[in-house]
Amino acid sequence: MIEMIADKIKMLRYKRGLTQAELAKQLGITRAGVNAWEMGISVPSTQYIVELALFFKVSSDYLLDLPTTSTVSVEGLSDREIASVVEIIECYKSKEDL
């Protein structure tokens, strides 16, 4: 898991065209701190996971390599309508498996 976070931080930084020092300045930490994250020597604290996610406009789940999920509000729908929505979702999921 540490290597995945390290790789993602490095890749996101490269995509933005930033040096380690520039990213560190944006986050208010040292360049050595960013380097340690990217080398897999340490991992960002929860606070910095959130700050990195906001800065790079990605989810913390993405940084942590967690499965992505979405929610859909079914408030106000009948049981039959909810069942129809679930059926449609399952249909799309089965197409992904092909």
HELIX and SHEET records of a PDB file:
HELIX    1   1 ILE A    2  ARG A   16  1                                  15    
HELIX    2   2 GLN A   20  LEU A   27  1                                   8    
HELIX    3   3 ARG A   31  MET A   39  1                                   9    
HELIX    4   4 THR A   46  PHE A   56  1                                  11    
HELIX    5   5 SER A   60  LEU A   63  1                                   4    
HELIX    6   6 ASP A   79  GLU A   96  1                                  18    
END                                                                             
